[in-house]
């Protein structure tokens, strides 16, 4: 009888402990975590804000609905964002939201800094105009910098493409290998080449993928390259030889541009020379003579 009671108690304790583990498992884990690492139990405000949806991106995306936009304006802005390297769906909403948040922020600065006390109409109109136009200027600057990086990195990419093609790879495989190898050195151009590779894998014709590359980037040297590649594919000429000639042409154009910029420096130096250097020289050279002549005239008049 005693053995049966002990066995019953053991079975009851096992079932009760199993129920406690099942129903209070999370509480026990939290307590053990608090004992082992107290810092992990501190409230993470960033995570809580993200879970609640109260983020800067969310606020800006709600503000972008305040701007009335036509379909043509949306397509032009989206094309500019793609040229700047922003291809996500939220990039357009974020940009339009910034165009709403910028004027409000500048108006708040004018209000709290006291700049609008003297002439409030002009200051607030200027704040609204600058806040609305600054995102467009900033986006244009980003596009120009990215296009400049693509233009500078194209000869190196073409050289590696030639090496890969002469090693026995096809143009598509060489393009993929080049984009992987030069991702650290030329991230902007390799990013665009990766899109070309993905479009070709999706089944689009090669010439159409290259034309999309020229439209996305809007870089003149890439447009010339696309034209050369399409013609080489149509007429069956050697792609490696075509790319090598095009790469040499780009380097020659780069050297000529540098020489042109160096030749322009003499004309550009005229204005600082006339405005800053020549007056100082005249003061140093003619100053003592003017002082001597004035002293001589004063002595003669006396």
C-alpha positions as CSV (number, residue, x, y, z in Angstrom):
1,X,0.0,0.0,0.0
2,X,2.8,2.4,0.9
3,X,4.5,1.7,-2.4
4,X,1.4,2.5,-4.4
5,X,1.0,5.8,-2.5
6,X,4.6,6.8,-3.2
7,X,4.2,5.8,-6.9
8,X,1.0,7.9,-7.2
9,X,2.7,10.9,-5.6
10,X,5.7,10.6,-8.0
11,X,3.4,10.4,-11.0
12,X,1.3,13.4,-9.8
13,X,4.5,15.4,-9.3
14,X,5.7,14.6,-12.7
15,X,2.4,15.6,-14.3
16,X,2.3,18.8,-12.3
17,X,5.8,19.8,-13.2
18,X,5.1,19.1,-16.9
19,X,2.0,21.3,-16.7
20,X,4.0,24.1,-15.1
21,X,6.7,23.8,-17.8
22,X,4.0,23.9,-20.5
23,X,1.9,26.8,-19.2
24,X,4.6,28.9,-17.6
25,X,7.5,28.3,-19.9
26,X,7.8,31.9,-21.2
27,X,7.7,33.3,-17.6
28,X,10.5,30.9,-16.6
29,X,12.6,31.8,-19.6
30,X,12.2,35.5,-18.9
31,X,13.3,35.0,-15.2
32,X,16.3,32.9,-16.2
33,X,17.3,35.5,-18.8
34,X,17.0,38.3,-16.2
35,X,19.3,36.4,-13.9
36,X,21.8,35.4,-16.6
37,X,21.9,38.7,-18.6
38,X,20.1,41.6,-16.9
39,X,20.9,43.9,-19.9
40,X,18.8,41.8,-22.2
41,X,15.7,42.6,-20.2
42,X,16.0,46.3,-20.6
43,X,13.2,47.9,-22.7
44,X,14.2,48.2,-26.4
45,X,12.4,51.4,-27.4
46,X,13.5,51.1,-31.0
47,X,12.1,47.6,-31.4
48,X,8.8,48.7,-29.7
49,X,8.5,51.7,-32.0
50,X,9.1,49.5,-35.0
51,X,6.5,46.9,-33.8
52,X,4.0,49.7,-33.2
53,X,4.6,51.1,-36.7
54,X,5.7,54.6,-35.4
55,X,8.8,55.1,-37.5
56,X,10.2,58.1,-39.4
57,X,9.6,56.2,-42.7
58,X,6.0,55.5,-41.7
59,X,5.4,59.2,-40.8
60,X,7.0,60.4,-44.0
61,X,5.0,57.9,-46.1
62,X,1.8,59.2,-44.6
63,X,2.8,62.8,-45.3
64,X,3.4,62.1,-49.0
65,X,-0.3,61.7,-49.5
66,X,-0.7,65.5,-48.9
67,X,1.0,66.4,-52.2
68,X,-1.3,66.3,-55.3
69,X,0.6,64.4,-58.0
70,X,-0.2,63.4,-61.6
71,X,0.9,60.1,-63.1
72,X,3.5,61.9,-65.3
73,X,5.1,63.5,-62.3
74,X,5.2,60.1,-60.5
75,X,6.8,58.4,-63.4
76,X,9.5,61.1,-63.8
77,X,10.3,61.1,-60.1
78,X,10.4,57.4,-60.0
79,X,12.8,57.4,-62.9
80,X,15.1,59.9,-61.2
81,X,15.1,57.7,-58.0
82,X,16.0,54.7,-60.1
83,X,18.9,56.6,-61.6
84,X,20.0,57.6,-58.1
85,X,20.0,53.9,-57.1
86,X,16.8,53.8,-55.1
87,X,14.5,51.1,-56.5
88,X,12.4,50.1,-53.5
89,X,8.6,50.7,-53.5
90,X,8.9,53.0,-50.5
91,X,11.5,55.3,-52.0
92,X,8.9,57.4,-54.0
93,X,6.7,57.7,-50.9
94,X,9.6,58.7,-48.7
95,X,10.8,61.3,-51.2
96,X,7.4,62.9,-51.5
97,X,7.0,62.8,-47.8
98,X,10.3,64.6,-47.3
99,X,9.0,67.3,-49.7
100,X,6.2,67.9,-47.2
101,X,8.3,67.5,-44.1
102,X,11.1,69.8,-45.3
103,X,9.0,73.0,-45.6
104,X,7.3,72.3,-42.3
105,X,10.7,71.9,-40.6
106,X,12.1,75.1,-42.1
107,X,9.0,77.0,-41.1
108,X,9.4,75.7,-37.6
109,X,13.1,76.8,-37.6
110,X,12.1,80.3,-38.8
111,X,9.4,80.5,-36.1
112,X,11.6,79.4,-33.2
113,X,14.7,81.2,-34.3
114,X,13.0,84.5,-34.6
115,X,14.0,85.1,-38.2
116,X,10.4,85.8,-39.2
117,X,9.8,88.6,-36.8
118,X,11.1,91.4,-39.1
119,X,9.6,90.3,-42.4
120,X,7.4,87.2,-41.8
121,X,5.9,86.9,-45.3
122,X,9.2,86.7,-47.2
123,X,10.9,84.5,-44.6
124,X,8.0,81.9,-44.5
125,X,7.6,81.9,-48.3
126,X,11.4,81.4,-48.7
127,X,11.3,78.6,-46.1
128,X,8.4,76.9,-47.9
129,X,10.1,77.2,-51.3
130,X,13.5,76.0,-50.1
131,X,12.0,73.1,-48.2
132,X,10.1,72.0,-51.3
133,X,13.0,72.3,-53.7
134,X,15.9,71.1,-51.6
135,X,15.0,67.4,-52.0
136,X,15.0,67.8,-55.8
137,X,18.4,69.5,-55.8
138,X,19.8,66.8,-53.4
139,X,18.4,64.0,-55.6
140,X,19.9,65.7,-58.7
141,X,23.3,65.9,-56.9
142,X,23.1,62.2,-56.0
143,X,22.3,61.3,-59.6
144,X,25.2,63.3,-61.0
145,X,27.6,61.7,-58.5
146,X,26.4,58.2,-59.4
147,X,26.6,58.8,-63.1
148,X,30.2,60.2,-62.6
149,X,31.2,57.0,-60.8
150,X,29.7,54.9,-63.5
151,X,31.5,56.9,-66.2
152,X,34.8,56.6,-64.4
153,X,34.5,52.8,-63.7
154,X,33.4,51.8,-67.2
155,X,36.9,51.3,-68.7
156,X,38.0,49.0,-65.9
157,X,34.8,46.9,-66.3
158,X,35.3,46.7,-70.0
159,X,38.9,45.5,-69.5
160,X,37.8,42.7,-67.2
161,X,35.0,41.8,-69.6
162,X,37.6,41.5,-72.4
163,X,39.7,39.2,-70.2
164,X,36.8,37.0,-69.3
165,X,35.6,36.7,-72.9
166,X,39.1,35.9,-74.2
167,X,39.4,33.3,-71.5
168,X,36.4,31.4,-73.0
169,X,33.4,32.7,-71.2
170,X,30.3,33.9,-73.1
171,X,29.2,37.6,-72.8
172,X,26.5,36.7,-70.2
173,X,28.8,34.7,-68.1
174,X,31.6,37.3,-68.4
175,X,29.1,40.0,-67.4
176,X,28.1,38.0,-64.3
177,X,31.7,37.3,-63.3
178,X,32.7,40.9,-63.8
179,X,29.9,42.3,-61.7
180,X,30.9,39.9,-58.9
181,X,34.7,40.7,-59.0
182,X,34.4,44.5,-59.2
183,X,31.5,44.9,-56.7
184,X,33.8,46.5,-54.1
185,X,35.7,48.7,-56.5
186,X,32.8,49.9,-58.7
187,X,29.5,49.2,-56.7
188,X,27.3,51.5,-58.8
189,X,28.1,50.1,-62.2
190,X,28.2,46.5,-60.9
191,X,24.8,47.0,-59.4
192,X,23.4,48.0,-62.8
193,X,25.2,45.0,-64.4
194,X,23.6,42.7,-61.9
195,X,20.2,43.9,-63.0
196,X,21.1,43.2,-66.6
197,X,22.1,39.6,-65.6
198,X,18.8,39.2,-63.7
199,X,16.8,40.4,-66.7
200,X,18.5,38.0,-69.0
201,X,17.8,35.1,-66.6
202,X,14.2,36.2,-66.6
203,X,14.1,35.6,-70.4
204,X,14.4,39.0,-71.9
205,X,16.5,39.4,-75.1
206,X,20.0,40.6,-74.6
207,X,19.7,43.7,-76.7
208,X,16.6,44.8,-74.7
209,X,18.4,44.3,-71.4
210,X,21.3,46.5,-72.6
211,X,18.9,49.2,-73.7
212,X,17.2,49.2,-70.3
213,X,20.6,49.7,-68.8
214,X,21.2,52.8,-70.9
215,X,17.7,54.2,-70.0
216,X,18.2,53.5,-66.3
217,X,21.5,55.2,-66.0
218,X,21.2,57.9,-68.6
219,X,25.0,58.0,-69.1
220,X,26.3,58.9,-72.6
221,X,29.2,56.5,-72.6
222,X,26.9,53.6,-71.6
223,X,24.5,54.5,-74.4
224,X,27.4,54.4,-76.9
225,X,28.5,51.0,-75.4
226,X,25.0,49.6,-75.8
227,X,24.8,50.8,-79.4
228,X,28.2,49.1,-80.1
229,X,27.2,45.9,-78.5
230,X,23.8,45.7,-80.3
231,X,25.5,46.4,-83.6
232,X,28.2,43.8,-82.9
233,X,25.5,41.2,-82.1
234,X,23.6,42.0,-85.2
235,X,26.6,41.9,-87.6
236,X,28.4,39.1,-85.9
237,X,31.7,40.9,-85.2
238,X,34.1,40.0,-82.4
239,X,32.7,41.2,-79.0
240,X,36.1,41.2,-77.3
241,X,37.8,43.3,-80.0
242,X,34.8,45.7,-80.0
243,X,35.0,46.1,-76.2
244,X,38.8,46.6,-76.3
245,X,38.5,49.4,-78.9
246,X,35.7,51.0,-76.9
247,X,37.7,50.9,-73.7
248,X,40.7,52.5,-75.4
249,X,38.4,55.2,-76.8
250,X,37.1,55.9,-73.4
251,X,40.6,56.2,-71.9
252,X,41.6,58.5,-74.7
253,X,38.5,60.7,-74.1
254,X,39.4,60.8,-70.4
255,X,42.9,62.0,-71.1
256,X,41.6,64.6,-73.5
257,X,39.1,65.9,-71.0
258,X,41.8,66.2,-68.4
259,X,44.0,68.1,-70.9
260,X,41.0,70.4,-71.7
261,X,40.5,71.1,-68.0
262,X,44.2,71.9,-67.6
263,X,44.0,74.3,-70.5
264,X,41.0,76.1,-69.0
265,X,42.9,76.8,-65.8
266,X,44.8,79.8,-67.3
267,X,41.5,81.5,-68.2
268,X,39.9,80.7,-64.8
269,X,42.9,82.2,-63.0
270,X,42.4,85.6,-64.5
271,X,39.5,86.5,-62.2
272,X,41.3,85.7,-58.8
273,X,44.5,87.3,-60.2
274,X,42.7,90.6,-61.0
275,X,40.5,90.6,-57.9
276,X,42.9,89.5,-55.2
277,X,46.5,89.2,-56.2
278,X,47.0,92.3,-58.4
279,X,45.6,94.8,-55.9
280,X,48.0,93.4,-53.3
281,X,50.9,93.7,-55.6
282,X,49.9,97.3,-56.6
283,X,49.6,98.2,-52.9
284,X,53.1,96.8,-52.1
285,X,54.9,98.1,-55.1
286,X,53.2,101.5,-55.6
287,X,52.4,102.2,-51.9
288,X,55.9,103.5,-50.9
289,X,56.1,105.6,-54.0
290,X,52.7,107.2,-53.4
291,X,53.7,108.0,-49.8
292,X,57.0,109.5,-50.9
293,X,55.2,111.6,-53.6
294,X,52.6,112.9,-51.1
295,X,55.3,113.8,-48.6
296,X,57.2,115.7,-51.3
297,X,54.1,117.6,-52.4
298,X,53.3,118.5,-48.8
299,X,56.9,119.8,-48.3
300,X,56.7,121.8,-51.5
301,X,53.4,123.4,-50.6
302,X,54.7,124.4,-47.2
